[in-house]
Amino acid sequence: MCLKDKPKVSVLMSVYNGEKYLRQSVESILGQSFGDFEFLIVNDASKDGSRDILEEYRKRDKRIRIIDNLKNMGLTRSLNIGLREVKGDFIARQDADDVSLPWRLEKQLRVIEANRETVLVSGGIEFIDENGRVWHRPGLRATHPLVIRWFLMFFNYIGGHSQVMFRKNAIVRLGGYPENFKYSQDYYLWVKLARMGNIHIIPEVILQYRTHTGNLSQHHKEEQERLSLEVSREALKDIGLEVDISRVKRLRTFWLGPSYGFLENPGIEVRFLFRILDIFRNKVLENGQGTVDREIKKRIYDRACSWSKFLARKGKILAFFKNINLLFYCF
């Protein structure tokens, strides 16, 4: 148990009416193999039994500190309140309904301390339902930090908010979370951090992400999507490319596939992606990073092939052949 004035890691959580899953989430942090941390929890004026549960754990474990908002401030502002109070050099996020696996903090700390240029470490997740049963394990996304930066221009490649650890000084330099973003504040932050240093993704599951009817992601989807697309547009603007929202959405659709949306002619987006890659190569990639360039080209090719197969299955023969011809042209 850590009783030091300055712990190495601060685990930051905000909770609002989260009593249903709060115990399991808190215990997943208290049971970590790495123990030199404080657990700072912002109670965002909960109206259920969340505050009583937090107080119960605070009495049992002195690593827990509680901040009580006098009124409901929302996630973004609550996290910024917590950021101003954390003591550790590294901050790990945890949502009040998710479950961190026991080795999460230990493995993330090992990676972020190994290289001063690393500003954020994420990891794999698996999805659990309301009863804690695993229902989906996405493919792991470990890859080169510059490939991560490439994909962050189009969608939140890192994924959820609850499985990351980042450097406190980097977040302070950015001014914390953007308070004009009610949603997608995490995606905004990852894009900005990617410009400051390296982002790494540990190639193993470190967190269980709970899906249930109370998830923010299940409500206000249109607003969440709008803000997320704005982040992507700003990320493209960062490399000097002005793109309208409709084009940003088509690029995102290309990468996320038919489950996200439909493209009649994905070959058009392939052409545009190669234009973006030229800019990215000149603005971001340096000498000796040809492997990154090749990996991005391969990812474009693989996704274009997937779209061609999808169009063929749907009977879109003309679009299929247009896409295939473009692949030969590009490669």
Order of alpha helices (4+ residues) and beta strands (2+ residues): beta-alpha-beta-alpha-beta-alpha-beta-beta-alpha-beta-beta-alpha-beta-alpha-alpha-beta-alpha-alpha-alpha-alpha-alpha
